[in-house]
Amino acid sequence: MPPFPMSLDFLAGYLGGHAQLSASSRASMRSSLRAFYRWAFITERIAADPAAHLPKIKVNPGKPRPAPDASVEAAKRTHDIRTRLMVQLAAHAGMRCGEIAVAAREDIFEDLLGWSILIHGKGNKERVVELRDELAHMLRQLPPGYLFPGQINGHISASYVSKLISNALPEGVTAHMLRHWFATKTYRASKDILAVRDLLGHASVATTQIYTLMDNDVKRRAVNF
């Protein structure tokens, strides 16, 4: 069916017809529809915006899902050195699989306080994350260029990074759970949610809180002031 003309009832029915999708997926669809018809209205392709009053779709916030400590330690001992380095970048630098895929040896640098890595994140945003000396030393032993060479513009693909890391972890534990583990550990060590936000490259603390599992004793101390 062509995009013009269109009605609010039809668009609402279209979203309602995708009940099998997750709430977050349907919310993304709603945002896309609103953006498209808003553009069409502004550029005078339509006289009224049929998506302006689409009902909001409630998305329940996610919960922290850090990998168990034993799983992380086991994955760090995998025999494949390449996968071992990927695991450590995810667990000790909080890097996404896509960020690990495009990391290069030239991104690792030293300042007065120690070693860090320049991370090329989502939306072409960059951030700097401090590295453990041992991990920085291992990475600097690699040849110049991408840390993990491959056939995607010279580097490995994000999906393959995810597959390798997940294969090193026990069943049910994913590569993304290492990022939750990193968030939880760094918050418990610093008690600084803003610092954790910056380490993860989030725009909002609300997103960081989804990654960070709080200790029960922290909440107990908070009420026993």
Disulfide bonds with the S-S distance in Angstrom:
none
